[in-house]
Amino acid sequence: MGSSLDADVGLCARCRHSRQVLTRSSRFWFCERSRQDKSFDRYPRLPMLACRGFEESLPGGAGTPVDRDEPESQE
């Protein structure tokens, strides 16, 4: 990941629990931890500078793009 992405996204760019959600006009970062622990935001405010759930991903693992027409609902 480039330093520009790291600056724009913060920790989510390198976290094993993050996934990019791509729509036709936007890019969101989804936190997989939010599925089991409701104290985590599904779509955290970026750039994420501190997170108690952060875990470094393996190379090429974080932010794997997921194409969707619409982001998941935020119940």
The first five atom37 places (N, CA, C, CB, O) and aatype in JSON, in Angstrom:
{
  "aatype": [12, 7, 15, 15, 10, 3, 0, 3, 19, 7, 10, 4, 0, 1, 4, 1, 8, 15, 1, 5, 19, 10, 16, 1, 15, 15, 1, 13, 17, 13, 4, 6, 1, 15, 1, 5, 3, 11, 15, 13, 3, 1, 18, 14, 1, 10, 14, 12, 10, 0, 4, 1, 7, 13, 6, 6, 15, 10, 14, 7, 7, 0, 7, 16, 14, 19, 3, 1, 3, 6, 14, 6, 15, 5, 6],
  "atom_mask": [
    [1, 1, 1, 1, 1],
    [1, 1, 1, 0, 1],
    [1, 1, 1, 1, 1],
    [1, 1, 1, 1, 1],
    [1, 1, 1, 1, 1],
    [1, 1, 1, 1, 1],
    [1, 1, 1, 1, 1],
    [1, 1, 1, 1, 1],
    [1, 1, 1, 1, 1],
    [1, 1, 1, 0, 1],
    [1, 1, 1, 1, 1],
    [1, 1, 1, 1, 1],
    [1, 1, 1, 1, 1],
    [1, 1, 1, 1, 1],
    [1, 1, 1, 1, 1],
    [1, 1, 1, 1, 1],
    [1, 1, 1, 1, 1],
    [1, 1, 1, 1, 1],
    [1, 1, 1, 1, 1],
    [1, 1, 1, 1, 1],
    [1, 1, 1, 1, 1],
    [1, 1, 1, 1, 1],
    [1, 1, 1, 1, 1],
    [1, 1, 1, 1, 1],
    [1, 1, 1, 1, 1],
    [1, 1, 1, 1, 1],
    [1, 1, 1, 1, 1],
    [1, 1, 1, 1, 1],
    [1, 1, 1, 1, 1],
    [1, 1, 1, 1, 1],
    [1, 1, 1, 1, 1],
    [1, 1, 1, 1, 1],
    [1, 1, 1, 1, 1],
    [1, 1, 1, 1, 1],
    [1, 1, 1, 1, 1],
    [1, 1, 1, 1, 1],
    [1, 1, 1, 1, 1],
    [1, 1, 1, 1, 1],
    [1, 1, 1, 1, 1],
    [1, 1, 1, 1, 1],
    [1, 1, 1, 1, 1],
    [1, 1, 1, 1, 1],
    [1, 1, 1, 1, 1],
    [1, 1, 1, 1, 1],
    [1, 1, 1, 1, 1],
    [1, 1, 1, 1, 1],
    [1, 1, 1, 1, 1],
    [1, 1, 1, 1, 1],
    [1, 1, 1, 1, 1],
    [1, 1, 1, 1, 1],
    [1, 1, 1, 1, 1],
    [1, 1, 1, 1, 1],
    [1, 1, 1, 0, 1],
    [1, 1, 1, 1, 1],
    [1, 1, 1, 1, 1],
    [1, 1, 1, 1, 1],
    [1, 1, 1, 1, 1],
    [1, 1, 1, 1, 1],
    [1, 1, 1, 1, 1],
    [1, 1, 1, 0, 1],
    [1, 1, 1, 0, 1],
    [1, 1, 1, 1, 1],
    [1, 1, 1, 0, 1],
    [1, 1, 1, 1, 1],
    [1, 1, 1, 1, 1],
    [1, 1, 1, 1, 1],
    [1, 1, 1, 1, 1],
    [1, 1, 1, 1, 1],
    [1, 1, 1, 1, 1],
    [1, 1, 1, 1, 1],
    [1, 1, 1, 1, 1],
    [1, 1, 1, 1, 1],
    [1, 1, 1, 1, 1],
    [1, 1, 1, 1, 1],
    [1, 1, 1, 1, 1]
  ],
  "atom_positions": [
    [[0.84, -1.18, 0.0], [0.0, 0.0, 0.0], [0.88, 1.23, 0.0], [-0.96, 0.0, 1.21], [1.91, 1.26, 0.67]],
    [[0.49, 2.24, -0.74], [1.29, 3.45, -0.82], [1.08, 4.35, 0.38], [0.0, 0.0, 0.0], [0.09, 4.23, 1.11]],
    [[2.01, 5.25, 0.57], [1.92, 6.16, 1.71], [0.73, 7.1, 1.57], [3.2, 6.97, 1.87], [0.18, 7.54, 2.58]],
    [[0.31, 7.42, 0.34], [-0.85, 8.27, 0.13], [-2.12, 7.58, 0.65], [-1.01, 8.61, -1.37], [-2.94, 8.21, 1.31]],
    [[-2.25, 6.29, 0.37], [-3.4, 5.53, 0.87], [-3.36, 5.47, 2.39], [-3.41, 4.11, 0.27], [-4.38, 5.66, 3.05]],
    [[-2.19, 5.2, 2.95], [-2.05, 5.16, 4.4], [-2.47, 6.49, 5.03], [-0.6, 4.83, 4.79], [-3.14, 6.51, 6.07]],
    [[-2.08, 7.6, 4.42], [-2.43, 8.91, 4.96], [-3.93, 9.19, 4.86], [-1.65, 10.01, 4.23], [-4.51, 9.77, 5.77]],
    [[-4.56, 8.78, 3.77], [-5.99, 9.02, 3.57], [-6.87, 8.11, 4.41], [-6.33, 8.84, 2.12], [-7.93, 8.52, 4.88]],
    [[-6.42, 6.88, 4.6], [-7.25, 5.86, 5.26], [-6.77, 5.58, 6.68], [-7.24, 4.57, 4.45], [-7.59, 5.24, 7.54]],
    [[-5.5, 5.7, 6.94], [-4.95, 5.43, 8.26], [-4.77, 3.95, 8.49], [0.0, 0.0, 0.0], [-4.4, 3.21, 7.57]],
    [[-5.02, 3.5, 9.71], [-4.78, 2.12, 10.09], [-5.57, 1.1, 9.27], [-5.11, 1.94, 11.54], [-5.1, -0.01, 9.05]],
    [[-6.75, 1.47, 8.83], [-7.59, 0.53, 8.08], [-6.89, 0.03, 6.81], [-8.91, 1.19, 7.7], [-7.15, -1.08, 6.35]],
    [[-6.0, 0.84, 6.26], [-5.28, 0.44, 5.04], [-4.37, -0.75, 5.29], [-4.47, 1.61, 4.5], [-4.0, -1.46, 4.35]],
    [[-4.0, -0.98, 6.56], [-3.08, -2.07, 6.89], [-3.68, -3.1, 7.84], [-1.81, -1.51, 7.49], [-2.97, -4.0, 8.29]],
    [[-4.95, -2.99, 8.15], [-5.58, -3.88, 9.14], [-6.17, -5.12, 8.48], [-6.67, -3.12, 9.91], [-6.8, -5.04, 7.42]],
    [[-5.96, -6.26, 9.11], [-6.49, -7.52, 8.56], [-8.01, -7.6, 8.63], [-5.89, -8.7, 9.3], [-8.61, -8.46, 7.98]],
    [[-8.64, -6.73, 9.4], [-10.1, -6.77, 9.56], [-10.83, -5.81, 8.63], [-10.47, -6.46, 10.99], [-12.05, -5.71, 8.68]],
    [[-10.09, -5.09, 7.77], [-10.74, -4.1, 6.91], [-10.95, -4.66, 5.51], [-9.91, -2.82, 6.84], [-10.18, -5.49, 5.02]],
    [[-12.0, -4.17, 4.87], [-12.31, -4.53, 3.48], [-12.76, -3.26, 2.78], [-13.41, -5.66, 3.4], [-13.53, -2.47, 3.32]],
    [[-12.26, -3.08, 1.56], [-12.75, -1.97, 0.75], [-14.08, -2.37, 0.14], [-11.73, -1.57, -0.35], [-14.24, -3.5, -0.34]],
    [[-15.01, -1.46, 0.15], [-16.29, -1.66, -0.52], [-16.35, -0.61, -1.62], [-17.52, -1.56, 0.48], [-16.37, 0.59, -1.34]],
    [[-16.37, -1.08, -2.86], [-16.37, -0.18, -4.01], [-17.76, -0.12, -4.62], [-15.34, -0.63, -5.05], [-18.36, -1.15, -4.91]],
    [[-18.25, 1.08, -4.82], [-19.5, 1.28, -5.55], [-19.15, 2.03, -6.82], [-20.57, 2.07, -4.69], [-17.98, 2.31, -7.06]],
    [[-20.13, 2.34, -7.63], [-19.84, 3.06, -8.87], [-19.2, 4.41, -8.61], [-21.1, 3.24, -9.67], [-18.4, 4.88, -9.42]],
    [[-19.53, 5.04, -7.51], [-19.06, 6.41, -7.28], [-18.28, 6.61, -5.98], [-20.23, 7.33, -7.28], [-17.8, 7.71, -5.73]],
    [[-18.14, 5.58, -5.17], [-17.5, 5.76, -3.87], [-16.65, 4.57, -3.47], [-18.55, 6.01, -2.82], [-16.73, 3.49, -4.06]],
    [[-15.84, 4.8, -2.45], [-15.04, 3.73, -1.84], [-15.2, 3.87, -0.33], [-13.51, 3.82, -2.27], [-14.98, 4.94, 0.23]],
    [[-15.6, 2.78, 0.31], [-15.78, 2.74, 1.76], [-14.83, 1.69, 2.33], [-17.26, 2.43, 2.15], [-14.39, 0.79, 1.61]],
    [[-14.53, 1.79, 3.61], [-13.74, 0.77, 4.29], [-14.63, 0.15, 5.36], [-12.42, 1.37, 4.92], [-15.07, 0.83, 6.29]],
    [[-14.9, -1.14, 5.23], [-15.77, -1.88, 6.13], [-14.93, -2.58, 7.19], [-16.63, -2.9, 5.36], [-13.91, -3.19, 6.86]],
    [[-15.33, -2.51, 8.44], [-14.63, -3.19, 9.53], [-15.31, -4.52, 9.83], [-14.59, -2.29, 10.81], [-16.45, -4.55, 10.3]],
    [[-14.61, -5.61, 9.55], [-15.16, -6.95, 9.79], [-15.39, -7.22, 11.28], [-14.22, -8.01, 9.22], [-16.25, -8.03, 11.63]],
    [[-14.65, -6.54, 12.15], [-14.86, -6.73, 13.59], [-16.27, -6.3, 14.01], [-13.81, -5.93, 14.39], [-16.79, -6.8, 15.01]],
    [[-16.87, -5.4, 13.27], [-18.21, -4.92, 13.62], [-19.27, -6.01, 13.51], [-18.59, -3.76, 12.72], [-20.35, -5.87, 14.08]],
    [[-18.98, -7.08, 12.81], [-19.95, -8.18, 12.68], [-20.19, -8.88, 14.02], [-19.45, -9.2, 11.65], [-21.32, -9.29, 14.31]],
    [[-19.14, -9.02, 14.85], [-19.27, -9.69, 16.14], [-19.31, -8.72, 17.32], [-18.14, -10.66, 16.32], [-19.88, -9.03, 18.36]],
    [[-18.69, -7.56, 17.16], [-18.59, -6.61, 18.27], [-19.19, -5.28, 17.82], [-17.11, -6.43, 18.72], [-18.57, -4.54, 17.05]],
    [[-20.37, -4.97, 18.3], [-21.11, -3.78, 17.87], [-20.45, -2.48, 18.33], [-22.52, -3.84, 18.39], [-20.89, -1.4, 17.93]],
    [[-19.42, -2.56, 19.17], [-18.73, -1.34, 19.58], [-17.81, -0.8, 18.48], [-17.93, -1.59, 20.86], [-17.32, 0.32, 18.57]],
    [[-17.57, -1.62, 17.44], [-16.79, -1.17, 16.29], [-17.74, -0.63, 15.24], [-15.91, -2.33, 15.71], [-18.78, -1.24, 14.95]],
    [[-17.4, 0.52, 14.66], [-18.2, 1.09, 13.57], [-18.04, 0.24, 12.32], [-17.79, 2.56, 13.29], [-16.94, -0.19, 11.99]],
    [[-19.15, 0.01, 11.62], [-19.06, -0.75, 10.36], [-18.21, -0.02, 9.35], [-20.46, -1.02, 9.78], [-17.35, -0.61, 8.69]],
    [[-18.45, 1.26, 9.23], [-17.71, 2.11, 8.3], [-17.07, 3.23, 9.12], [-18.64, 2.69, 7.17], [-17.66, 4.29, 9.29]],
    [[-15.84, 3.0, 9.61], [-15.22, 3.99, 10.49], [-14.89, 5.28, 9.76], [-13.96, 3.41, 11.09], [-14.66, 5.3, 8.55]],
    [[-14.88, 6.35, 10.52], [-14.51, 7.66, 10.0], [-13.01, 7.65, 9.72], [-14.89, 8.79, 11.0], [-12.21, 7.27, 10.57]],
    [[-12.65, 8.09, 8.53], [-11.25, 8.04, 8.11], [-10.63, 9.44, 8.09], [-11.13, 7.4, 6.72], [-11.34, 10.41, 7.87]],
    [[-9.35, 9.55, 8.32], [-8.38, 8.48, 8.54], [-8.47, 7.94, 9.96], [-6.98, 8.97, 8.25], [-8.64, 8.7, 10.92]],
    [[-8.35, 6.63, 10.1], [-8.38, 5.97, 11.41], [-6.95, 6.02, 11.96], [-8.91, 4.48, 11.31], [-6.05, 5.38, 11.44]],
    [[-6.77, 6.79, 13.04], [-5.44, 7.0, 13.59], [-5.14, 6.12, 14.8], [-5.27, 8.45, 13.98], [-3.98, 5.89, 15.12]],
    [[-6.18, 5.62, 15.46], [-6.01, 4.73, 16.6], [-7.21, 3.78, 16.64], [-5.88, 5.53, 17.94], [-8.35, 4.2, 16.44]],
    [[-6.93, 2.5, 16.91], [-8.01, 1.51, 16.99], [-7.57, 0.36, 17.88], [-8.4, 0.99, 15.58], [-6.51, -0.22, 17.68]],
    [[-8.4, 0.04, 18.88], [-8.06, -1.05, 19.8], [-8.12, -2.42, 19.12], [-8.99, -1.03, 21.0], [-7.58, -3.39, 19.66]],
    [[-8.77, -2.51, 17.96], [-8.9, -3.79, 17.27], [-7.91, -3.98, 16.13], [0.0, 0.0, 0.0], [-7.96, -4.99, 15.43]],
    [[-7.02, -3.02, 15.94], [-6.08, -3.09, 14.81], [-5.16, -4.29, 14.92], [-5.25, -1.82, 14.74], [-4.57, -4.55, 15.97]],
    [[-5.05, -5.04, 13.82], [-4.07, -6.13, 13.68], [-3.47, -6.01, 12.3], [-4.73, -7.55, 13.9], [-4.19, -5.97, 11.3]],
    [[-2.15, -5.95, 12.24], [-1.45, -5.83, 10.95], [-1.82, -7.0, 10.05], [0.09, -5.78, 11.16], [-1.88, -8.15, 10.5]],
    [[-2.08, -6.69, 8.79], [-2.44, -7.75, 7.85], [-1.21, -8.34, 7.2], [-3.38, -7.21, 6.77], [-0.12, -7.78, 7.26]],
    [[-1.42, -9.48, 6.59], [-0.38, -10.08, 5.77], [-0.3, -9.26, 4.49], [-0.68, -11.59, 5.46], [-1.29, -8.63, 4.11]],
    [[0.83, -9.23, 3.81], [0.94, -8.47, 2.56], [-0.18, -8.83, 1.59], [2.3, -8.7, 1.91], [-0.43, -10.01, 1.32]],
    [[-0.85, -7.82, 1.06], [-1.94, -8.04, 0.11], [-3.24, -8.44, 0.74], [0.0, 0.0, 0.0], [-4.2, -8.71, 0.02]],
    [[-3.33, -8.5, 2.08], [-4.53, -8.97, 2.73], [-5.54, -7.9, 3.08], [0.0, 0.0, 0.0], [-6.74, -8.11, 2.92]],
    [[-5.08, -6.76, 3.55], [-6.0, -5.72, 4.0], [-6.6, -4.97, 2.83], [-5.3, -4.74, 4.93], [-5.99, -4.84, 1.77]],
    [[-7.8, -4.5, 3.05], [-8.43, -3.65, 2.06], [-8.75, -4.35, 0.76], [0.0, 0.0, 0.0], [-8.89, -3.69, -0.27]],
    [[-8.89, -5.66, 0.79], [-9.24, -6.39, -0.41], [-10.54, -5.84, -0.96], [-9.35, -7.91, -0.14], [-11.55, -5.87, -0.27]],
    [[-10.55, -5.34, -2.19], [-11.76, -4.72, -2.72], [-12.91, -5.71, -2.86], [-11.48, -4.09, -4.05], [-12.72, -6.85, -3.28]],
    [[-14.09, -5.25, -2.5], [-15.31, -6.01, -2.66], [-16.25, -5.12, -3.45], [-15.94, -6.45, -1.28], [-16.63, -4.05, -2.96]],
    [[-16.62, -5.52, -4.67], [-17.52, -4.7, -5.48], [-18.95, -4.9, -5.03], [-17.37, -5.04, -6.97], [-19.43, -6.03, -4.9]],
    [[-19.61, -3.8, -4.8], [-21.02, -3.83, -4.42], [-21.69, -2.63, -5.05], [-21.21, -3.84, -2.86], [-21.07, -1.59, -5.23]],
    [[-22.96, -2.77, -5.37], [-23.7, -1.62, -5.88], [-23.97, -0.63, -4.76], [-25.01, -2.07, -6.53], [-23.94, 0.58, -4.98]],
    [[-24.23, -1.14, -3.58], [-24.52, -0.29, -2.44], [-23.77, -0.83, -1.23], [-26.06, -0.22, -2.16], [-23.6, -2.04, -1.11]],
    [[-23.31, 0.07, -0.32], [-22.68, -0.42, 0.92], [-23.71, -1.12, 1.79], [-22.03, 0.74, 1.69], [-24.91, -0.87, 1.66]],
    [[-23.24, -1.99, 2.68], [-24.16, -2.69, 3.58], [-24.9, -1.67, 4.42], [-23.4, -3.7, 4.47], [-24.35, -0.62, 4.76]],
    [[-26.16, -1.98, 4.77], [-26.94, -1.07, 5.6], [-26.32, -0.96, 6.97], [-28.39, -1.52, 5.7], [-25.64, -1.88, 7.43]],
    [[-26.57, 0.18, 7.64], [-25.98, 0.41, 8.94], [-26.99, 0.24, 10.05], [-25.37, 1.78, 8.99], [-26.9, 0.91, 11.08]],
    [[-27.93, -0.62, 9.87], [-28.97, -0.98, 10.84], [-29.16, 0.04, 11.89], [-28.66, -2.27, 11.48], [-30.01, -0.12, 12.77]]
  ]
}
